[in-house]
């Protein structure tokens, strides 16, 4: 009743007849409003259903892709070993460099993956990831409201990164299950908490990520503690905690039900620490998110979720945090902020952060919207009452269109072919794996031991069980020396003393190389040198792999029968009925391989063919532009590389453009492109070292020193490993050159001495040291340095910047 009607009622009550006339009118009005509200709710149910269907389909399609994961192989191999030997290993059983060393890892995931492989092969593992992705989305969207569903669609590309077929997949799914269960219980007091101990018991035997499940239990307690601050909410929170604490305690105890009991915790923390410290320089998931303008511009790339998704989620978390603060839900604030910090600090945790945003931020935003809507309906003038629904419908329509476009890009492979990835839409094994080379090794019974880089070891452990691997992605059982050797050896000349010593120490007889573009040739940069080597001979080659055998009296007959000529080898294209994706990958890989083998004139027609198949592919344009730059066609190279930047503005495209601009002596533009590459990179130190060289060439020594200081601040390899030593030697060498240009010979000599100490086998740096001593008039020291240069086994190649 309005104020005006209340006054009238107090002054002169309505007669019986007047009231009788007004009452039907109110009923008609209320009935019409109820009908309109019912129709509106019915329409919203359709909208929610459409969004839910789009989220589930999109998440399924995003994970239905060919398999590429460096950890899958050793997990499959471990599962096979357990099934065959009927016990769980506590020592290494896969590698000859770590044979018998202590190694503990949750075993059930490997067994499950092995059983799925036996049932459906690699295709079965691809289907597993798709089903896991849709299942994760289903649990994240148990609150069927628009905000949660929209955030679930935005989160799909980030969550899918954690859903490759390996043990981590189970952690992502179970994290979503536990998160949705505890959040629902916190919101409603309803839920099957008796499932928590069973889930944690399963989880601890699947993956280390079970600790995040325990973390969620702790986060739930924190949420209830936040409620107890307020007297009006305290009693309800106490009642929920009273019902929940037995199941929370049982969940913690359930994690001790594993083959090693509490020892698993000690092993897990040691394993995580060793892995992060030894491999953080080469594994991007241990890197933090970069807050640079170039990176944040990716938020505008609506069609490319690789650039935009994480920024949209951070924006949603920020908005939800503000909404939670407004309603004084401080537990939700801590949960959102804590997960955001974890996702920013480590890329590995971005998938879990995305799950928290969908569940918590979606719920908070929905509640805030409903509160706003109810207040608007009560207070807004009639002319504005129909404004919000059309806007909401329009936003939902835009989200559905975006989902449709991105789903089309997945199914058509446009998404995969426009990024540096070894995956494609569909099922089966990625083209990157040296499947044909492994078959050749097996068929020809090549001698062991086999040398491999760390990214390939897991696959070889699985594919060639009759051989042990040199190293794989497990981290813990391998010593720092073995890991450093695996990184440094591929960059050493094949006839060097380093290879001779490693071959004698480990009994190396065969080398298997995954030479596919992107990661392959970065890990093994001296492929051509090995083709021309006297100590190692090529016996197998295709567009994605190579096999070399060590020359000896025992292998000479084998080499005479199998060796080939890398300069004339013909790469056989796929059959005519092959898909466009298969043909494009073949021509791109063959072109890169021919370029590496010193056949750039043959590589260019292959890239022309690839470009005709996908003119919108940024990586193909980048490869063609890089090749044209090597051939001296700088203007055409620049056009191709600028086009690649437009199609795919990532660090490699910007770096390639910088090289071409540098070659044209357009130093300002080259420096700008290098800065763009650095801002987009998770490991920007290498670009700052290049920028220092560019500044030095421009005669700007002070700026060169500043760039080297920035490179050191970003570096994570300040240790005594091969990578750490080489990087610090590069920086010290750059500082020596800059101080030499500034005329300070003493400082230059001091920094060159540092470079030599870091890499005492570098003949080139010893010669530079000798020249500096000679310029300072220190003749005896110059002669001694020159003797070191002559006695050094090789010029150490750069394992970090070889790309």
C-alpha positions, 0 to 999 in steps of 0.5 A: 500500500502506497503512502497516499493510500495509507493516508486515505485509509486513515482519514476515511475508510473505504465503504464495503462496495468500494473495497469490493470493487478494488479487490478484483482489480488487485487480483487481476493485477497480481495474477497478470504479474505472476503470469509474466514472471512465470513466463520470464522464468520459463524463458530463463530456463531455456537460456540456462539449458542452452548455456549448459549444453554449450558449456558441456559440448565446448569442454568435450570438443576442447579436450578431444585432441591427439595426445601429446604429453611428456609424462604419459609414456613413463606413467603408462610404462609404470602401469604396465610394470605393476600389472606384469609384476603384481607389485608397486615399485619403490625404486626406479625401474625405467632408466639405466642412469637411475636404476635402483634409486628410490622413487615413489609415485602414486601408482593407480593412475598409471594402472588405469591409463594402461588399462584404458590403453589396452581397451582403446589404444591411444584413441581411448586415451583421447576419449578419456580426456574429452569425457574428463573435461565434460565431467569437470564442467558438469560438476563445476556448474552444479549451480545452474545459473547464468553467471556460473555457466558463462564463467564455465565457458570462459574457463574451458581453455584454461581447465583443459590445459590440465586435462592431458592423459596423465595422472594430473587429469584425475586431480583436476576432475576430483578437485572440481568434484570436491570443490562443488560438494563443499561449496554446495554444503557451505551454501545450503547445509546439504551434501553427501560429505560421507563421500569425501573420505572415499574420494581422498582415499582414491585421490591419494593413490592417483596423484600428488594433487590430493593435497589440494583436496585437503586444502579445499577441506581447510578452505571450507573450515575457513569459510565457516570461520568467516561466517562466525564473525557475524552473530546472525550467521554464527549458529548456522555455521556451527551446525554445519561444522558440527555435521562436517568435522567427522568427515573432514577428519576422516578425509585426512586419515584416508590419505594414509591408505596408500602403499607407503603411508605417511612416507608418501608425504615426505616423498611428495614434498621432496619430489616437488622441490627437486622438480621445481628447482631442477626443471623450472627453467625448461618447464613453463608450468612453473613460471609466473603469469606476466603482467605486461601491456603486451600480455594483457592486450591478449584480453582483446583476442576474443577468438583466441582463448590462449591469450584472453581466457586467463585475463577474463577469469582474473577480471571475473575474480576481481568483480566477484571479490568486490561483490563478496566484500559488499555482502561481507562474505570474507571467506569467499574473498580469501578463497578467490584471492588465494587461488588467484595468487596461486594461479598468477605465481605458477601457471600449473595452478591456473586450471584450479584457479579457473575451477574456483572462479566458476564455482565461487565467483559464479555463485557470488555474482549470481547472488549479487545479481538477484539482490540487485534485481529484486531491489530494482523491481521494487524501486525502479519505475515501470518504464525500466522494468523491462530493461534488464532482461533484454540486456541479459538475453543479448549477453547470453546470445553473445556468449553462445555465438562465441562458444560456437565460433570457438567450437568451429575453430577446434573441429576445423583445426583452425585453432591448432594450426594457428598456434605452436602446438603438436596437437590436433582435433581428433583421437590418437597419437600426436605427429610429434612422437617418433613412432616410425623411428621407434619402430625402426629401432625395434625392427632392426634391433639397434644396440643399447643404451639409447640416449634421449633428451628428457622430453622424449624419455617417457615415450621411449620407456613406454614404446621400447620396453626392451630398452631403458631410457637415459632420462624422462620427466619424473625428475626425482630419481635422476641426479642433478648431474644427469639432468645437466648432462641431458640438457648440455650434451645435445648442444655439444659437437658430436665428435667432442670429448664430452660426447666421448666421455658420456658414451663411455660412461653410460655405454651409449650406442644409439641416439633417438631424436624427436626432430619435429618443429617447435620443441624438437630441434630446440632440444637437439640443435646439432642435427646437421653436425651429427649427420656429418659426424665421424663418431655417430652415423645416421641410420634413420630419418623422417620429417619428425625424427632421426636415429644415429648409431655410434661408430665402432667395430661392433656396429660397423656392419650395421652402419654399412647396411643402414646409413643414409645421406642427410644431404640427399634424403627424400622425405616421402609425403603422405598419401593423397587421401590424407587430411589437410592437417596431415599434409600441412604438418608434413610439409611444415616439418619437412621444410624445417628439417631440410633447412636444419640439414642445410637445404634451404632452397628445398625447404622453401617450396615445401613451405609454399605448399604448407602456406597454400593449405593454411594461409591463415596459419601464423606458425607457417607464416613465421617459418616461411618468413624466418627461412626467407630471412636466412636466404637474404630476401629481407623485404619479403621475410618482413612481410611474412613475419608481420603477417605472422604477428597479426595472425599469432602475436606470440613471442616467437613471431615478434622475435623473428621479426626483430631478427629481420629488422636487425639485419636491415639495421633498423635498430629502433624497430628491432629493439621494439620487437624484442621488447614485445617478445620479452613481454610475452615470454615466460622466460624473457631473459633470453630476449634481454640478452639479445637486446643487450647485443643489439644495444652494443651493436648500436654503440649504446654500451650503458643500455646494453649493461642495463638489459643484462641486469634485467636478464639476470633479474628474470633468470631462474638458472643461477645454479651450477648446472650446465644451463645456469653456467652457460647463461651466466657466462653469456651475461658476464661475456656481454658485460665484458664487451660493454665495458670494453666498449666503454674503455674500462679494460680492467672491468672487461677483463674481470667479467671475461674471467667470470665467463671463463670460470663458468664455462672452462671448456669454451675455447672461444672465451679463452681466446677472448680472455687472451686478447684482453690480457694482451691489451692490458699488457699482461703477456704471460697471462695472455699466453696461458689463456691461449694455451687453454683455448688450444687445449679446450675440447670444444666451443660450448654451444648455447643450450638456452638460446639455440632456438 
